[in-house]
Amino acid sequence: MSNPVSSNSESLKSCDTIAVALGDRAYDIHVGGGLIASAGGRIAPLLAKPETVIVTDANVAKHWLDPLQTSLTAAGVSSQALVMPAGEPTKNFENLAKVIDCFLQVPVERSSVVIALGGGVVGDLTGFAAASTLRGINFVQIPTTLLAQVDSSVGGKTGINAIQGKNLIGAFHQPAMVLADTDVLGTLPEREMQAGYAEIVKYGLIRDAAFFGWLEDNASRVLSGDTQALRHAILESCRAKARIVGADEREKGQRALLNFGHTFGHALEAENAYGPALLHGEAVAIGSVLALELSERIGLCPQDRARQLIAHLTHLGMPSRISQIDNANTWSADDLLEHMRSDKKVSGGKLTFILANDIGDAFVTTDVQEEDVLAVLEESLR
């Protein structure tokens, strides 16, 4: 696919900015076309010295590393790049050590700013390395997947995976800036766009029934790359997350709503050993259906809401059942429940779920019986 980066003035003027209000850790999310082409001019004012390190992955580097470095050079900023393997297994101790070693060899200073150029894996890994180096250096997020643009690049959650589960090792470390260049999404395969869409629909499910209704009418336009629809979906998602993070940075309350579908989804990813048969967004899509089914089963939610979501996901060609995962025929509900017991959201030995009274009305609870969880898992496995 051709590289659609554009530096024309019309593209650069089309940027929208959303503020994440966190006091002295506040930052802006910029959403629009041509942001990689203008990145040097936006990042240079953040630098005490005109130099930086870019962490990216092999897939992203093919499309976007040269344009980013060209932009930095034009702004008088020198850069060096560390190219990591692509994929969820990269989020481990070994690669964390490689990134930190790269930073220290440069060497970075406490006033340095490094750049995460990639999807959620690169952003999580780079952010945690930045949080850990010299007790914390600044970093800029340049998310290159739809999922990262609407979710993982915003909010300061960074980390790596453990054998026991996803994102169990990490830190809250807010970026200095997020540059969500919508032009980069033109290089993504359909499956990656669908995975990102699962995080978009989540915002409608947890707090905004009207947005979910808009998505039911416009999701095909979003996924086909329609500029207006895609941008609206990204902006609404980022605004929703910015509001929640601004009110609850460290997930002591309402921020936990953003984990809708994730308690189930993370268990699916762990059982899949973070392999290519299941993307994070696909796990969230299935997990969101399971969350609604569990809500219905225990009498919280009208009985047709899970079917409504399944119909929506199916229309878009997205998975909604565990049985649709290629290798799930060997999985068991008991094993999935065991993964949930290792989830970082477990509190007082009780599983934490985000359930719903209805679409757009989600809440956090630990008042769930394991037999009900097993029942919805077993049904989805069939």
Secondary structure, 3 states (H helix, E strand, C coil): CCCCCCCCHHHHHCCEEEEECCHHHCEEEEEECCCCCCHHHHHHHHCCCCEEEEEEEHHHHHHHHHHHHHHHHHCCCEEEEEEECCCHHHCCHHHHHHHHHHHHHCCCCCCCEEEEEECHHHHHHHHHHHHHHHHCCEEEEEECCHHHHHHHCCCCEEEEEECCEEEEEEEECCCCEEEEEHHHHHHCCHHHHHHHHHHHHHHHHHHCHHHHHHHHHHHHHHHCCCHHHHHHHHHHHHHHHHHHHHHCCCCCCHHHHHHCCHHHHHHHHHHCCCCCCCCHHHHHHHHHHHHHHHHHHCCCCCCCHHHHHHHHHHHCCCCCCHHHCCCHHHCCHHHHHHHHHCCCCCECCECCEEEEEECCEEEEECCCCHHHHHHHHHHHHC
